Amino acid sequence: MTTFFDELAKKLAERWVSLLAIPGLLFLTAILLGARLRWAHALDVAYALDSLDNLVADLSRWPAARTALCVAGVLLAAAAVGLAAGGLAAGIRLIWLGRWPAPLAHWRRRARRDRWDDLVERRFALEDTSGRTEEMQAEIDDLAARANQLAMARPASPTWIGDRFKALESIGYQRYGLDLTFVWPAFWLVAPDLVRSEIEAAGGQFADATVRGSWATLYAMLALLWPPSAAVAVVTGFAAWRRGRSSVAAQTRLIEVALDLHGRALATALGVSDANATGPLTPDEGSEITRICRKGR
């Protein structure tokens, strides 16, 4: 047990350093530079180096005990900033998932839906045209690709990420009769370990992207004091956004394939289908699974 707790302590220390301490220290350093340079000397490298030299000289004259307390305080402040970034990540997640205030969400959802409808209508109009040429086929393919890039189904969320999960719910219900809101916990328990680990890995990447997005937000706020931090905010925010989209695309695709391959296992576990049955679920079986999992709700 001692060995187990020693290894656990090491893992927790590594997580603390990677998730809280290092990003927090970098942000505190940016705050220090911003407080000294501000707008007047925002890009003055010589002034920044002189300020840091003066700071180091002042610290070198401190007693050892005072220096130790200062180091401990900085580490605690870095951890506090990291915890704040983790809390802010929950808000970033809600924004990316499309949990917006009703008027703003309605306006954005309608704009995305109108754009998607226009692309699909133009595609169908060309497909119905007789005497299709290679140029027309290329335009049809382009319109289809642009519609799928916007949303895999008719937009129902103000954000692309929110629509990916909405499309997954729609596919589960229309193809298999599964209401994933109620069915998913039961399916998760019967899914193979490999499937769960892959989905969890993609979900972890999305969580990591939201944390990066929260750091980008903090650096954007710091830009009010020190303009160069805006560049860090833009780069970090763009990287977080790209990582969030790719991880959600991977996660939803994995869930969709998991339902294709292992939906039958859930039907067997609930007694909806015979143990010898093979192939994907039928809509009738999925509807029965949904009825069982709803429990009358």
C-alpha atoms as one frame of an Amber mdcrd trajectory, in Angstrom:
protein
   0.000   0.000   0.000   2.889   2.397   0.715   4.226   1.879  -2.793   0.758
   2.473  -4.232   0.324   5.763  -2.390   3.851   6.865  -3.332   3.075   6.298
  -7.026  -0.277   8.042  -6.630   1.426  11.048  -5.063   3.875  11.193  -7.970
   1.051  11.110 -10.507  -0.853  13.836  -8.680   2.275  15.968  -8.524   2.848
  15.533 -12.262  -0.751  16.508 -12.999  -0.488  19.551 -10.727   2.691  20.732
 -12.433   1.430  20.201 -15.989  -2.127  21.514 -15.541  -1.767  24.233 -12.917
   1.750  25.218 -11.956   3.490  25.734 -15.303   0.625  27.554 -17.118  -0.078
  29.520 -13.956   3.565  30.578 -13.608   3.662  31.657 -17.245   0.548  33.738
 -16.745   1.923  35.306 -13.564   5.086  36.176 -15.491   2.965  37.834 -18.163
   1.116  39.789 -15.461   4.446  40.919 -13.982   5.693  42.105 -17.366   2.374
  43.751 -18.128   2.323  45.588 -14.817   5.799  46.993 -15.483   5.544  47.710
 -19.211   1.864  48.546 -19.687   0.941  50.429 -22.871   3.740  52.988 -22.683
   6.558  50.425 -22.976   4.596  47.498 -24.393   7.287  46.462 -26.903  10.335
  48.058 -25.296  12.662  45.087 -24.812  15.440  47.119 -23.228  13.044  48.597
 -20.665  11.691  45.112 -19.887  15.203  43.693 -19.329  16.141  46.616 -17.094
  12.978  46.149 -15.052  13.685  42.444 -14.603  17.293  43.158 -13.614  16.104
  45.599 -10.966  13.574  43.061  -9.702  16.209  40.320  -9.420  18.564  42.710
  -7.646  15.859  43.578  -5.110  15.058  39.894  -4.503  18.705  39.009  -3.988
  18.819  41.346  -0.969  15.915  39.599   0.764  16.545  37.246   3.707  16.341
  33.523   2.958  13.124  33.057   4.948  11.414  35.901   3.138  12.559  34.527
  -0.222  11.210  31.067   0.648   7.859  32.547   1.628   7.795  34.512  -1.618
   8.461  31.364  -3.673   5.715  29.500  -1.817   3.340  32.404  -2.376   4.105
  32.455  -6.093   3.468  28.713  -6.380   0.174  29.059  -4.507  -0.818  31.972
  -6.747   0.038  29.896  -9.823  -2.159  27.094  -8.524  -4.974  29.554  -7.812
  -4.763  30.950 -11.340  -4.783  27.402 -12.694  -7.898  26.571 -10.687  -9.544
  29.724 -11.985  -8.714  28.659 -15.538 -10.236  25.245 -14.830 -13.427  26.875
 -13.578 -13.549  29.148 -16.601 -13.201  26.080 -18.833 -16.695  24.996 -17.778
 -18.065  28.235 -19.214 -16.046  27.766 -22.422 -17.539  24.290 -22.749 -21.092
  25.638 -22.487 -20.363  28.291 -25.112 -18.894  25.747 -27.535 -21.835  23.416
 -26.982 -24.246  26.203 -27.924 -25.755  26.876 -24.483 -26.260  30.557 -25.289
 -28.882  33.040 -24.060 -32.157  32.367 -25.892 -32.315  35.454 -28.181 -28.684
  35.144 -29.277 -28.933  31.373 -29.719 -32.101  31.721 -31.810 -30.511  34.329
 -34.076 -27.323  32.335 -34.624 -29.157  29.022 -35.117 -31.470  30.595 -37.682
 -28.533  32.112 -39.597 -26.727  28.771 -39.739 -29.918  26.953 -40.717 -30.677
  29.394 -43.546 -27.176  28.989 -44.898 -27.393  25.189 -44.710 -30.828  25.148
 -46.383 -29.525  27.327 -49.207 -26.607  24.978 -49.891 -28.830  21.887 -49.848
 -31.493  23.448 -52.078 -28.890  24.492 -54.638 -27.436  20.989 -54.579 -30.820
  19.297 -55.099 -31.695  21.743 -57.880 -28.545  20.782 -59.749 -29.105  17.070
 -59.133 -32.570  17.304 -60.670 -31.206  18.970 -63.797 -31.047  16.723 -66.860
 -27.892  16.487 -68.934 -25.525  16.818 -65.989 -22.002  17.897 -67.007 -18.688
  17.396 -65.216 -18.738  21.032 -64.115 -22.221  20.577 -62.648 -21.144  17.410
 -60.825 -18.120  19.239 -59.396 -20.414  22.015 -58.134 -22.788  19.445 -56.626
 -19.876  17.815 -54.795 -18.661  21.209 -53.597 -22.097  22.188 -52.295 -22.443
  18.851 -50.487 -19.008  19.231 -48.904 -19.779  22.790 -47.771 -23.117  21.719
 -46.268 -21.490  18.817 -44.414 -18.726  21.106 -43.203 -21.336  23.471 -41.795
 -23.372  20.703 -40.140 -23.917  16.965 -40.646 -27.686  17.499 -40.352 -29.968
  20.535 -40.456 -28.503  22.892 -37.819 -30.239  22.779 -34.462 -27.560  24.555
 -32.416 -25.854  27.943 -32.695 -22.409  26.262 -32.823 -20.726  23.619 -34.966
 -19.748  21.561 -31.925 -23.289  21.628 -30.571 -24.614  20.483 -33.938 -22.268
  17.490 -33.972 -23.891  16.180 -30.788 -27.370  17.098 -32.030 -26.689  15.182
 -35.258 -25.530  12.172 -33.214 -28.752  12.208 -31.212 -30.739  12.473 -34.447
 -28.873   9.556 -36.029 -29.375   7.391 -32.948 -33.113   8.047 -32.921 -33.863
   7.926 -36.642 -31.662   4.942 -37.478 -32.090   2.819 -34.359 -34.976   4.324
 -32.394 -32.630   5.122 -29.483 -33.116   8.163 -27.275 -29.473   8.574 -26.230
 -30.397  10.855 -23.326 -31.837   7.823 -21.520 -30.092   4.940 -23.306 -26.491
   6.124 -23.141 -25.717   5.152 -19.483 -26.913   1.597 -20.121 -24.992   1.349
 -23.384 -21.849   2.646 -21.692 -21.983  -0.188 -19.160 -22.166  -2.936 -21.807
 -19.687  -1.375 -24.257 -16.268  -3.086 -24.508 -13.333  -1.565 -22.650 -11.596
  -0.593 -25.890 -14.637   1.383 -27.053 -14.950   3.211 -23.751 -11.239   4.029
 -23.601 -11.266   5.482 -27.125 -14.338   7.606 -26.439 -12.900   8.761 -23.112
  -9.631   9.719 -24.821 -11.492  11.885 -27.327 -13.525  13.410 -24.507 -10.314
  14.141 -22.612  -8.934  15.990 -25.624 -12.073  18.117 -25.719 -11.714  18.904
 -22.013  -8.087  19.868 -22.611  -9.189  22.152 -25.461 -11.650  23.967 -23.176
  -8.876  24.565 -20.632  -6.712  26.040 -23.394  -9.631  28.195 -24.384  -9.887
  29.479 -20.823  -6.188  30.424 -20.845  -6.770  32.282 -24.106  -9.580  34.198
 -22.408  -7.340  35.147 -19.481  -4.619  36.392 -21.825  -7.217  38.377 -23.761
  -8.246  40.056 -20.501  -4.600  40.784 -19.735  -4.350  42.564 -23.107  -6.269
  45.444 -21.521  -3.172  46.026 -19.396  -0.439  44.842 -21.793  -1.324  44.678
 -25.533   1.203  41.970 -26.622  -0.687  39.355 -24.613  -3.432  39.661 -27.230
  -1.181  37.766 -29.647  -0.864  34.923 -27.143  -4.644  34.936 -26.709  -5.257
  34.691 -30.464  -2.767  31.868 -31.045  -3.866  29.900 -27.981  -7.546  30.455
 -28.704  -7.244  29.337 -32.328  -5.331  26.207 -31.319  -7.932  25.427 -28.645
 -10.805  25.933 -31.093  -9.230  23.643 -33.691  -8.472  20.972 -31.095 -11.990
  21.207 -29.713 -13.576  20.716 -33.138 -11.326  17.794 -34.083 -11.815  16.026
 -30.754 -15.614  16.392 -30.920 -15.628  15.119 -34.505 -13.630  12.068 -33.398
 -15.770  11.488 -30.302 -19.119  11.672 -32.089 -17.871   9.470 -34.902 -16.636
   6.880 -32.398 -19.985   6.893 -30.602 -21.844   6.469 -33.880 -19.682   3.498
 -34.880 -19.979   2.041 -31.374 -23.773   2.043 -31.729 -23.426   0.328 -35.100
 -21.149  -2.408 -33.752 -22.343  -2.943 -30.180 -25.955  -1.809 -30.044 -26.933
  -5.469 -30.289 -25.100  -6.183 -27.013 -27.390  -3.751 -25.188 -30.479  -5.336
 -26.759 -29.282  -8.762 -25.622 -28.483  -7.561 -22.093 -31.991  -6.081 -21.738
 -33.673  -9.156 -23.221 -34.989  -7.241 -26.230 -33.368  -9.600 -28.736 -32.194
 -13.201 -28.710 -28.585 -13.890 -27.767 -28.019 -15.550 -31.146 -29.244 -12.536
 -33.125 -26.653 -10.698 -35.197 -26.386  -7.448 -37.109 -27.281  -3.873 -36.191
 -30.325  -2.985 -34.132 -33.674  -2.569 -35.820 -35.744   0.559 -35.128 -38.335
  -1.562 -33.299 -35.692  -3.022 -31.007 -34.263   0.433 -30.399 -37.697   1.795
 -29.514 -38.161  -1.015 -26.990 -34.753  -0.291 -25.464 -35.709   3.363 -25.185
 -38.996   2.419 -23.489 -37.159   0.280 -20.944 -34.508   2.882 -20.207 -37.050
   5.697 -19.893 -38.856   3.790 -17.111 -42.069   5.630 -17.864 -40.437   9.084
 -17.876
